[in-house]
């Protein structure tokens, strides 16, 4: 069993900043990737940013230059710093991790409960 506990989220004005965090705990042998997804009403869930166990980060085009993903490997925690927020960033943001529960076991996807980010115009 793995639990992803998110913090952050809330209401912010356009142009403002917000930071999200997500800590994984439970049966964890290794995490090879941690990601942030988001889903707006009427739209499919999309990958916003991801970071590998080697520290390589990737972003969707719409957030490049504004969002920064980082990771504390020792604490199994991933962060998302969001700057210059726009109304279209409004969505429920979900933490995701690919976790190996025990040595030699498969990697499985785990999800946080989601946190609402609302950007006012």
ABEGO torsion letter per residue (X at the ends): XBBBBBBEEEBBBBGBBBBBBBBBBEBBABBABBBBBBBBBGBBBBBABBBBAAGBBBBBAAABGABBBBBBAAAGBBBBBBBGBBAAABBBBBBBBBBBABBGBBBBBBBBAEBBBBBBX
